[in-house]
Each structure stands twice: as structure tokens, then as C-alpha cells.
Amino acid sequence: MNTYTHIPVLAEPFIDGWLTDPDGYYVDATFGRGGHSRMLLQRLSEKGRLLGLDRDPQAVEVGRVLAQEDARFTMLHTDFSGMESALEGIGWSKVQGIGFDLGVSSPQMDQAERGFSFQREGPLDMRMNPDEGQPVSERLKSVTERDLVQVIRGFGDERFAGRMARAILKAVHAGEMETTKQLENVCFHSVPPKARHGSTHPATRTFQALRIWVNDEYGQIDSAVTSAMQHLAVGGHLSVISFHSGEDRRIRDLVEAAVHPCQCPREFPICVCGKTPTMKWVQKKPVRASEDELDENTRSRSAMLRIAQRLP
Ligand SMILES: C[S@@+](CC[C@H](N)C(=O)[O-])C[C@H]1O[C@@H](n2cnc3c(N)ncnc32)[C@H](O)[C@@H]1O
């Protein structure tokens, strides 16, 4: 089950941005297959510690094996929005670095039965934790057309969101929306013929949107990144890789709110609201993959890394 691998993206800049002290305590909020975690452990001293989190039981299984091999590492099965209780549970109040490598792992995409990919025939599921919530095929049975348009437009930036939503719900009512290929087919035929053969497959954005929706990815990011900034020790780093513009905007805005918290009107000569910055950017303009990495790993094409530091 766990023979699928994941090549970590932006590995060097991500680790450089995450590690601030080899003796420190760190969190990998998105363990996946542990590519980034293993690299961080190589650079930690005997005193350093790393906590791995993931909501996917298969990722947790891999993490538990690593925890048996390396006493500096602990693995917990939780959504990253549960980071605060995870930290409380192991008795860490502040940490020196927290890393997020958002989105799905290659093993999730590559296993047809997980239902993430329109390139593989499988049940229309897309849950990162298959033991929680409902698969996409079930959620679609109770969504209104209006809400579905909002999901596809808001989370997928899909310009044909209205046509897609109508066609998807028609297929749902006909009992023909149970598999990835059925959804792919509906997406393909609901865009105008001249939009069917561009560089991006017509189903790409809708698959992304439904995945974000069914996993409440933005709700998770909002609560976890806010809590992560509060749990960083002074000088500690937040290092985040995102994979599409909606996700990256969210990270940027959450950090910006901590970098520029002052709410005084612009015309005020000095701040009177008393809200002072708690974070500063180390890397505001997103770091992108090098040409070499792009050649080796196509997943790195859309990766964007931002890094910020906790202030006193
Ligand atoms: C891109 S992969 C991480 C790969 C990892 N950095 C590596 O090198 O193997 C993202 C992982 O984050 C997990 N994940 C995504 N959202 C999560 C959430 N809200 N809470 C916990 N884990 C999450 C996914 O299950 C997936 O395993």
C-alpha cells in the first residue's frame, strides 16, 4: 500500500527556510511520505526534535515507521488545524520552525481508488482522510446548483463554472456521477468545443475545486497558519509551499495581516491602535523551482514558497 513515493519539491530552499537552529523543535504539518522531514532530521542535532502531522492514514503509517527508526521524530494523525492540541499533547509550547507543503501527495494522486485524478478510473472520493466526512460523489447529492457554481468558480477559478455545475448535477440526478471518469467526461463536454483541447484539460480546475471543497482545505489553512504563527518562538520560521494562486494568496494574506496589523486610517501620522507586527517576511516574493528541478519533477512547476519569521 505504501510503495508509492513522493519527490519533495523545492527541497533545499524549503528546508533552509524552515530550519533556524539545529537544536530546535520543529513541526512538519504535512508529512506526506516524509521527504522533507527526513531532510530536516539530517540537519538536526541529537537535541533537535521534529513532530510530523498528516490527516491521511497511509502517510501516518509511514511516519510511524520513521518514528521507530529515529527517536527525535514523533508522528501524529491529525488535521493540521489540530496543531495546537497536538503541540499541547506532547508538551511543546513554542517551536523554532513550522513547515507546510500544501495540497496532495503523489501517492494520493497515483492511487486510482483515492479518486483524486481524472487520469485514472476510480470512485469519485478525493478525501485525504477516507475515514472522515463524505466522498465527493455523496456531497454532490445534496449541494444546490448555486453553491456548486460558487465552489467551482471560487476554488477552481473556472470560467465555465455555471455550465459545469448544471451538467454535473444533471449527471448526479441520473445516477451517473460516481467515478472520476464520469466527472471528467461531464467536464469535457460542458465546455464549448473550442475550449476542449487547450494546454489544460477542461476537468483540471473542477477537480481542484471539488478537492478543496470536500477537504475544507481553505478552512484548514486559515486556522492552522494563524495558530502556527502563534506557536513560533521569537526568530522561528514559517515556511509554506503552495501549488495554486488561490492557496498562495491565502498564505500571503494571513501572513500580511501579522506583518501589517495596524488598523489606523492612512492619514493618521502615527499608529494609535496599538497593534504591532508579530511577523516579518523573509521571503515575500514566492521562490519557484529551478530549471533543473523543473526537468526532474513536473509537480514543482506550480510550487511557490514563502517564508516569514516571528518577531518578539
Ligand atoms: C504535498 S504532500 C506533502 C509531501 C511531503 N512534504 C513529502 O516530502 O513527502 C501534502 C500532504 O499533506 C497532507 N495534508 C493536506 N492537508 C492537510 C491537513 N489539513 N491536515 C493534515 N495533513 C494534510 C496530505 O494528506 C499529504 O499527505
The ligand as an ORCA input file, in Angstrom:
! r2SCAN-3c Opt
* xyz 0 1
  C       2.316     17.634     -0.839
  S       2.105     16.389      0.347
  C       3.490     16.564      1.412
  C       4.692     15.808      0.964
  C       5.851     15.839      1.937
  N       6.372     17.153      2.122
  C       6.945     14.881      1.491
  O       8.069     15.351      1.242
  O       6.692     13.679      1.405
  C       0.826     17.026      1.323
  C       0.416     16.140      2.485
  O      -0.302     16.974      3.390
  C      -1.399     16.275      3.871
  N      -2.408     17.276      4.224
  C      -3.039     18.131      3.405
  N      -3.902     18.887      4.093
  C      -3.802     18.513      5.387
  C      -4.438     18.934      6.587
  N      -5.375     19.874      6.578
  N      -4.069     18.370      7.744
  C      -3.103     17.385      7.767
  N      -2.490     16.919      6.645
  C      -2.832     17.490      5.477
  C      -1.840     15.374      2.747
  O      -2.554     14.259      3.244
  C      -0.494     14.996      2.127
  O      -0.016     13.795      2.675
*
